[in-house]
């Protein structure tokens, strides 16, 4: 079975009427998954509620207390902005905590079952640095999940692959000095947030940034996967692979200019299956609703048992 970890509570992170990171992103994906021909192979799970799990200690391993408190205080005052494009609504703090809980559940799920899991949560996280949120992101879900996984038996190395069209500056900021976490990002460059140069390698040569040119297509990504991504991950030999699964590299997406198609993400998954390790996917960007939904379907299709 393919596990999908989702709650309608994630729709309560209110970003405002015209913000691209909107609740409709999740409803589009859930609708598409329920309509998939193999929907009976999906197991839908609710995340553990924040009343039953204290996620703050895990968040504190990746973020400063000042950052955590700032988001909480903005929410308690009814909402506000972290920066020009990162809103915090009255419910955003607790929903962001629930998103972290969902990512932790995903780690537990894939390590227990050795079957894939997809975290359908928001707000996203890969731009959130140790000290601040930005780029629609509040807490660095993937980095927090990676640190959490390293506490599990027999998990000594965790890799994060970020195929969102924007560089995950927050994830890199948090893990670049951690010898047991590798970070690999394919991203349009130059593009927001302006980071992710190929020369950035991490303290332990544990970072691989692959800047992609505007208008890149699947064939360009295939070269990157075959020549760089897979050799990097194989050399690191992770016990768990976490995918920061953003879908804004689709040609239909309004926020960037890479020319992938939804079906291309199934090709990415096929590459990852050659690594023979548990895989956890978690949603990051992707703002054209149709392309986003069909991309998630394509990502999971290679796991379907015929």
Protein Blocks (a to p, Z undefined) as FASTA:
>chain_A
ZZddddfklmmmcgbjklmbdfklmmmmmmmmmmpmklmmpccdddddfklocfklmmmm
mbcfklmmmmmmmmmnopacfblmlccdfklmmmmmmmmmmmmmmmmmmmmnopacdddd
dddfklpcfkbceehiabdfklmmmmmmmmpghiabdcdddfbfbdcfklmmmmmmpmkb
ccdddddddddehiaifklnbjnopaccddddehiafklmmmmmmmmmmmmmmmnopabd
cddddfklbfkbckbccdbdfklmmmmmmmmmmnopacddddfedjbfklmmmmmmmmmm
mmpcZZ
